Amino acid sequence: MLRVLVCVSGGGTNLQAIIDRVADGSIGNTEIVRVISNNPGAYALERAKEAGIEGICVSPKNYENRQAFHKAFLEAVDAAKPDLIVLAGFLVVIPEEMIAKYRGRIINIHPSLIPSFCGTGYYGLKVHEKALERGVKVTGATVHYVDEGTDTGPIILQKAVSVEEGDTPEILQRRVMEQAEWVILPKAIDMIAREKMK
Ligand code: GAR
């Protein structure tokens, strides 16, 4: 079994897609062992609870400095003994120590076709605002391995999505989620689980 840890900050629709695809068998040989949120109010924690998955919050607000937060976060990660760490809308910069320790075992979903609309400051709705501002006709999502940079690691999967006349950032975000993110993130996990089985 591939032991998967999912890190979240918000609504958790990508987490839900993973939960659903594990439940229906489209992601094989995989167990979601823990969900970690930096945000105590994240609806993703409700989704974890609903699915019977342990969900915990490690909030920077509860630590006196960044170093103490990173230490607590890494302890919560290590305790889950993960084979794979999935950043599913996780808005915390991953400490370098953790990247080194789990190199090649951390993946992230980003809501654009990297290298467009990515890097520092490009997250969530902002990505879609920028895509609409630039007037692109095609956008999409990317699953990639996490390295020390922001959205710079090796690409695993990408899927393109059309921009339509009259799109708002919210409408485009929803289409990118439905047509790309919720498809390619579970698919990438399944690919990694299959690779482990070999
Ligand atoms: C998703 O669109 C994800 O791609 C994005 O945050 C959203 C989280 O939604 N991630 C980033 O922008 C990372 N740079 P969710 O909580 O409903 O899965």
Residues whose N, C-alpha, C, O or C-beta is under 5 A from the ligand:
A	BS01	GAR	G10 G11 G12 T13 N14 L15 A88 G89 I109 H110 P111 Y122 Y123 G124
